[in-house]
Amino acid sequence: MSHGARTCVVGAALLDHPERPTHLLAAQRAYPPALRGLWEFPGGKQEPGETAHDALVRECREELGLSVQPLDEVTPPDEEGWPLAGSAVMRVFTAVLQGDSEQPGAVTAGEDHLAVRWLPLSDPAQVLALPWIPADLPIVAALLEQLRR
């Protein structure tokens, strides 16, 4: 957590390969009703005393039953993270599957999501055309830019 009572949310930009990614995993929200059907990075709230990486690993295990290895942060506009509603901020990290969940095809939606989908990074327009949660869209654009470098 950072300064004061800020809520920190972590998100996983799950890639199919650490050095030469070709696909990004997106998850379709099941709830709340206002966000149902929109796409997001899997993740959730960072608990007190937890590092951002620990929260990311825990959330991916809880939401998707996946074991992940966090890699690099998607550079936010300021050190606090990406602004969300209220005083919340989001930090997004690229990550890859590890251990027994190495098969990208084996990823299935948990109860928090209607669907999960591997998006081809070779077609950024297709990735950006997905109906993302508004707060995630600038992060998706920054991620695509970061991966292109």
N, C-alpha and C positions, 0 to 999 in steps of 0.2 A: 504494500500500500504506500501511497505517497502522502503528501502533506494534508493535514487536517482530516476531514471526514469524507474525502473523495472516495468514491467507489471505483475500484479498478476491475475492469473486465478484460479477460484474455481471450484471444481468438487464434485458432490454428489455420494457417494457410498451408494445408496439407498437400505436399508434392509427391509425385511418384518416384523421384530420384533426387539425391542431395546435390549433385553437381550438374546433371544434365536433365532437368525436369521437362517432361512433355505434357503433363496433366496436373490440374489443380482440383482438389475436392471441394465441392460446394454442398451445403446442407439446406434443405427446404424446411422452414419453420412450421411446426404444427400449431403453436400458440404463442402469444395471446392472439385472440381473433383479429386484431388490427394488423398483425404481422403474418398471419397464416398464409402460406403459399409463397412468401417471399424467401429469398435465398440469403445465406449468411456463411460466415466462417464458423465452424463448430467451436464451442468454448463456453465460458461463463465467468462468474464472479471469483475473484481472487480472495481467499479467506485470510483473516489476520494471521500473521506469522508465516505465511506461505510465500515463497518466491513466485515470480511470474511463470517461470519454467515449471515449477512444481504444480501450480494451478492448471497450467495447460495440459500436462501429463494426466492429472487427475480428471479434468473435465472430459478429455478425449476418451478416457477409460469409462467414465460414467455414462456419457452420452452415446458413444458409438462402440464401446467395447474394444477399443483399439489401444495398442501400446505404441506410443510415438516418441520420437527423439526430436526435441526442439533444436532449431538451427539459428537463423538470423532474424533479428527484429525487422519488420517492415518500418522503415524510418518514418516516425510521426512528425507532424508539423512543429511540435515543441516537445521538450523532454518529458512532459507529463504523460503524453500519449495523444491518441485521437479523441477529440471531444465527442461526447455522447449527450443525451438529454440530461438536464439537471447538472450536477457536479461530477457526473461519472466520466471516466476516460477509458479508452480501450487501447490495449497494446496487442499487436498482432505479430506472431512469429511464424516464419516458415518452419515446417516440420516434415519428417518422413516416418513412415510406418517402420516398426522394428519388431524383431522376434517373430512370434507366431502369426502376426498380422501383416506379413510382408506382401501378400498377394493383393494388389490394388482392387482386383475384381471382387474380392471377398468382403468389401466394406458394405454394410447394410445400415439402414436408418434405425435408430433407437426410438424410444417413445417421444422424444422431444422433436423429432423430425418426421415429415411425410415421406421424404426421399433424400437420397444422396446421389450426387452425379459427378463423374470425373470430366472436367472440361478441358478441351485441347488448348494448350498454351500457344500452339502454332496459329491460332485464330483469335487474337485479342478482341476483335469486334464481337465475336460470338460470346466470349466470356463477359464482356461489358453489357451485352444485350440482355442478359438474364435479369429478371426483376429482383435485384438485390435490395436488402433492407437499406434505406437511404443512408444511414450512418456508415454502412460498409462500403458503399460504392466508391468514395474517394480512396479508400484503403486498397480496393481491388485495382484501381488505376495506378496507384503508387507501387503496388506489388508487381504489376505487369512491367512497369518502367524499370523497377529494380532488377527483375529477372532478365530483362533485355540487355542490361549492362554487362 
